[in-house]
Amino acid sequence: MEEFPKTKEEEFNDLPAVKKIRQDLEARSKSSIPSISETANEELKRLEDLGLEDYFQYIKKNQPYSSENEKTLEEIIKINKKYQVAEHERVVLDTLGDVEIFEPTPVPPETPPEQPVQAAPESNKDSTDHLLIEYRREEAEIEERIRDLKKAIADFEIEEKKRSLAAQEPKGEKVRAPLQVQEQRTRPTRRSFLKKIIPGAIVAGAGGVALGKYIMDKQGEEGEEEKPPSKAEIKKTVAGEIVKCTEIIEGKQYEKILHNPYLVSALYYSEAAMNKMGPPHYSASSEIIWNIRPLITREFRESYMASLKMRIPIETSMSLIDPAKQLKPLEVISVGNDLSKNHSDALDLFTTEGSQIKAMLGGVVVLAEANWNGVDDMSTSSSRGGNSVIIYNPHNQSFYRYAHMKTILAQTGEVLRTGGSVGTVGSTGVNASKPGHGGHLHLEINQYNPERGTMLPVRAQEIKERIDAAVKMLSY
């Protein structure tokens, strides 16, 4: 394995642009002017939380073009790649540590000179080099297979969106293509589609990467109902998801949070909601969230919200998601005659199924799940909420959750303006899918409490007051 004269961090710190940024921020952080020192300290924390590569990606996205920064980003990526390759080689070498080392067979003194000496067996080093070459070849093939698979999935989803849009939207009205829930699987399902295009699956092990054949079972074909996963499969998935979440939290990998709906949900729920998920867990998802709950610290939560704020361009920060300009989420709303019969920390807004849902307040979409399936407890991160969207507004540090939806229009990671299209009212989720229980939008608002470092639910009465205020504002 190749040895490097410097560590990765030392190579990073030797880059001129990195030195310049660090020195400039550290100097400004010591300024006697509070606004300058506070801004510099925020940037230093952002640099620490994101890491160099993501920080320079952030600079590239949010600051004017700089050839020096562009070149530095390329160098950082190159250094990261070099050490990743070295790490792969180390893993292979460690795995091959037990390979027997052969010594050359000595020539007996009595052997005649004309008799050819038997060649020594291949050395351990040559064997290792051969395996490394084979490993890299397989790794390249796998990466190519992943690219092809992602492209095929993207093409399939685009066609699905187009068909859903054409079937549901009136002529002349242009909206984003929805991620339509297929309650009755009359067209090919995503699972049956993947069965046709995936020739193999990737199996990762401690010693390297190999290709393994993966055969889908016959369930999931067109027109057939899917069987729920077995208890063993659920148990294995739960354990795996807990490990993934733990790695993200302990590694402070904030950029990976939005790719994990269980961790997003754990960061969203209030303490009261979390307490209801304790043993005996009412679902596999609640078991995952309950187990990762103790790992979420105040520092991790606040850094997560800071990373979300960074996703919002400065020029749109206030104008499109101003908390003072909240809107009602539905055109026609009823909460019933007796609010006490509704939820205490959420509101069920009764309306016609299929009604358009608008963002009551804009922000970053942190969750957009459209794959709820009544037979699979883990098809979404909340079996009770079904298809759901959660939007974070950094100005009032609140998360807005829309549940039981039919169609999802919002996309994870996007910045949605106030009044932007979230999706349509549906009847997904364990309870809402029962006869007579649909036809409503479940709306929750959880707000961060900096004194306690936790999320607190906004009471139902206050949610109703906010909606009433929005209605009055529109009448002026």
N, C-alpha and C positions, 0 to 999 in steps of 0.2 A: 504494500500500500504506500502511496506517495506521502512523504513527510513534508510539511510546510514549515518554513523558518519562522513564520508568525502565526498567531491565532487569527480567527476570523474577525474578532472585534478589533484587533490591532490593525488589520488590513483596512477595515472600515474607517478607523480613526485617522489613518494616513491619507485618506482622500481629501484634497484641498477644500472642496465645497463643504464636506462634513465638518472639518476643523473650523472653517469660517462660521458656519451656522452655530455650532456649539459655543465658540468664543463670543459671538455676538449676543446670543441669548443669555449666556452666563453674565456678561457685562451689563446687559440691560436689566437683568433680574436684581442687580444690586443698586439700581437707580434710586435716588431719593424721591422721585416722582412716583406716587402709588400706581397711577394708571399704566405707566411704562413697566414697572417691576411686576405688576400683576399679570399683564399680557405676556411678558417674557416667561414667567413661571408657568403659565398655562401652556405655552408652546413647548417648554421643556418637558412638562408632564405628558403632553401629546406625543412628543418624540419618544419618550420612554415607553408609553403604552402601546404605540403602533409598531415600533421598530423602524429601522432605517428605510427598508424598502417601501413599506406602506406609507411612511411619512413623506418620502419623496414623490410617491404616487399622488398623495394628497396635495403637495405643492404644485405638481404638474397640472392637476385638475383645477386648482383654485387660484393660482397666481399666473401673471403674464409669462409667456414663453421665455425660457432661458436656456441657451445652448449648454452652459456649464452644468445646470441642474439636470438636463437631459442626459448629458454624458455621464454624470455622477450616478444617475439611476441605472444606466446600462452597466456601469462598473459594479454597482452593488448587486445587481441581478447575477452578473458573471461570478462574483465572489461566492454568493449564496449557492449557485449551481455547482461550483467547484467543490465546496465542502459537502454538499449533498451527495455527489458522486463518491467522494472520499468515504463518507459514512456508509454508503452502500457497500463499498469494497471492504470496509472494516467488518461489517456484518457477515459478509461471505467468508472472510478470513477467519473470523471467530468461530463460525459454524464448521469450517474445515479444520479446526484446531486438533481434532482427534485423528486426522488422516495419518496413516503410518508413514514414517520417513524411512526410505530405503537407503542403505549405504552401498557404495560400489563393492562388488565381489572381488576380494583380493586374488591376485594370480598366485597359485601355489608355486613354490620354488622349483618343483620338479617338472613343471609344465614345459614342454619343448618350445623353443622360440617360434617354430613354424606354425604351432597350433594357435588359431585365433582366440583372443581373449573374449569371453562373453561380455556383452555390453551391460552396463549397470541399468537397473530399472529406472524408469522416469523419475526425476526428483520431485519432491513435494512442491517446490517452487514452480516447476513446469506444469504440474497438475493444477496448481492453484491458478496460474495464469490462464490456462485453458478454460477453467471453470468461470473465471471472471469475464473472459471474452464471450463465453456462451451466455452468461448472465446478462451482459449488456445487450447482446443481440435479442434475447427474449424480452428485455425491458423495452427496447425500441419497438418491437412488434406489438407489445401490449399497448404502448402509448398511441400507436397508429390505430389500433382496434378501438381504443377509447374515443379518439377523435371521430372515427367513422360512426360509432354508435351514437355519440352526442348529436352529430349532424342529422342522423336518421330520426332520432327522437324529436329534435327541433322541427324538422320538416313535417313530421306527423302531427305535432301539436298545432302548428300553423294551419294545417288543413282542417283540423278539428275546430279551431276557433272560427275559421271562415264559415264552416257549415253551421255552427251554432248561431253565428251572427245573422246569417241569411234566413235561418228558420225562425228567429225570435224578434228581430228588430223590424219596425215598419219601414217601408221604402222612403228614401230621402233622408233618414236620420242616421248620422254617422257617429258611431261610438266605438270604443275599443272592443276588440273581439273578446267575448267572455270565455272563462274557463268553465264550460258547462258541465254540470253534474249529469251523468247518464244513469238515471234511476232504473230504467229498463235497458239492458244492454242489447240493443237491436243492431248496433254497429260494432265493428271490431273493438274490443277493449284494449287499453294500453298494454295489459298483460299479454293478450293473445298476439298483439302486434309485435311485442318484444320477442315472443317465442319464435316468430318467423325470421327475425333479423339477427338474433344473437347466436352465433355458432359456438360460443364457449364463454366461460366466465373466468375472472381473474382470481386466483387463490394466492393470498399473500401469507408468507411464513417468516419465521425469525431468520431463516437463512437465505432468503431471497424471494424471487417471484417466479411463479410457474403458471402455466395455463391448465385449467381443468375443465372438463366438459360438464355442462350444467343443463339438465333436461327438465323443462317445465312439466308439471303434471297436466292432466287433461282438463282440469277445471279451469275456467276462464275463457273457454272457447266461446264463439258467438252464440248468443241465445242461452248459454248455460249459466247457472248461478254458481258463484264461488263458495267453496266451503270455508268455514272459519278456520283460522290456524289452530293447531293443536296446542295443548297446555305446554308441552315441551318446547314448541317453537316460540310461544309467547315468552316463556321463562328465559330462553336464550336471547331473544330480542331485548327484553327488559334489561338484562345484565349488560348486554353490549351497549345499549344507549346510555346507561349510567356511567360506563367507562368513558364513552365519548364525551359526555358532559363534564365529567371530572377532569379529563385532559384539557378541555378548553378553559375551564375555570382556573385550574392550577397553573396552566401555561399563560394565562391572561391573553388568550387569543381572541380578542374582541371582534376581529374581522370575520370570525367563523360563527359567531352567535346566531346571526340571521339564517344560517343554513341548518340550524338545529331547533325545530319547533318546540321541543320539550324544554330546552333551556330558555327560549324566549318566553314560554308560558310560565316557567318558574320565576322569572324576573318580573313578570306581569302581576301574578296573583297577590292578593293581600294576605296578611297573616291569618285572618279569619277563614278565608277560602282554603288556605294551606292546611289548617287544622282539620278541616273536614276530609282531607285526603289520607289521613293516617290509617293505620291498620284497624280493621281489615279494609284494604284498599278497594274502592268500588270499581276500579278499572286498572288495566295495565299501565296506562298513561299516568294515572294518579300515583301509582307506585314509583314510577321513574321520577316524577316531579318531587314527591315526598323525600326520596333518598338523596337528591342533589340539593335540596333546600338548605341543609346546614352548611354547605360549602360556600354559599353566596354571602359575601361580606359587604359592608357598606362601601368599601373602596372599589370592589368589583362592580357593584351596581352603579355607582356614580361614574366610573370610567366608561361603563357600557352606555349610559345616557349621554356622556360627553362625545363618544364616538358617533352616536346617532345624530347629534347636533351638527357635527362636522359634515354630514351628508347633505345638509341644506345649504344651497348657495346663498351668499350674503345678500345679494340683491332681491331674493325672494323671501328672505327670512321672515319679515314682518307683513309685507303686503298681502301674501297669499294664505298665511296661517295665523293671523292676528287673533288671539283669544277673545278680543273685544268684539269680534265679528262672527260669532258662532251662528250656525244655521240649523234649522230643523232637518232631521235626517230623512223624513218622509213627507210627501204632500198631504196625505190624509192619515191622521193619527188618532187613536183612542187608547186611553189607559184604564178605562172602566170607571164606574161611578165611585168605587171605594178603593182608594190607593193602598189601604192596609192589606187588601187581598192580593196586591202585586208583590214584588220582591222588596226586601228592606234595603238592599244595596245595589239594586239594578232595576231596570224597567222593561216590562214586556209591552211593546208598542203594537197594538192590534191594527191590522190593515189587510188589504187584499194581497194574497200570495202572487208573487211576480212583480210587485211594485218596486220601482227604482229606489235604491238607498243612496243617499248623498252623504259625504263626509261632514259631520256636524262641526268638526274642526280639523283642519289639514295637518300634515306632518309627514313623518317617515313611516311607511308601511313596514312593520316588523314581522307580521304574520299574515299569510293569505293562503288558507287551506281549502281546496275544492274537491277533495277525494273521499269524503265521508262515505262509508259503506256500512250498512246496518249489521252485517255478519262479521265484520272485522273490527274488533275493539281498538286496534291501533291504526286504523286508516287515517285518523286525524289525532292531533295531540289532546283533544277533548272529545270523548265519546258522547258526552251530554250536549256540548255546544255545536257539534256537527261542523259544517262548513263555516269558517269564521275568518274575520279580518281584525287585526289590531293595529291602530295608528298611534304613533307617539308624537306629542307636541312639546318641543323643548321649552317654549316660553312659559307654560304653566306646569311643566314636568308631569303631564298627565297622559295616560294610555286610554284610548277609546276602543272598546271591543264590540263588534257587531257579530251576532251568532245566529244559528239556525238558517243560514242563507241557502239559496238555491244556486244562483249564478255568482261567480266571483269575477269582478272586473279589475280590482286592484292587484298589484304585483309586489311581491316582497322586495324591499329595498328602494322602491320608488318614492319620490316626494310628491304627495297628493295635496292639491290645494283644497281649501275649505269649499265645500259644495261639489267637489269632484266625485265622479261615479265610483261607488264601492262595490255594488252588485245588486242583486234582487232578493226580495223576501222569499223565504222558502219554508221547509218543514224538516230540516235535517237535524240529526241528533237523536239520542235514545228516546227522550220524552216527546219532543216536538214531532217526531215521525209517527206517533200513535194517532189513530183516527180522532179528529176533533181537536187536536192539540196544536195544529200548525197555524198558518196565517198570521204570524206575528214576528217582529224583530226583537231580539233580546239585546238590550243596550246596557253596557257597563262602562263606568269611568273609574279608573284607579289613579290616584295621585301620589307622587313621592313626598314623603314627610322627612325633610332633612334632619330634624331633631332626633327622630327615631331610626332613621336610615332604612325604613321599610315603606311598602306601599299601603295606602289607606283607601278604602272604597268611598266613593262619593255616594251619599245616601239617595234613595229613590226620590224623595221630596225635592232635593236640590237639583237632581237631573231634570225633573219635571219643570222646575222653575227656570232652568236654563233654556229648555225648549220653549216655554211660554214667552220668555224674553225675546227669543229669536223670532217667534211669530209676530210679536208686537213690533219689532224692528222692521219687519217686512211690510207691515201695514202703514208705516209712516211715509 
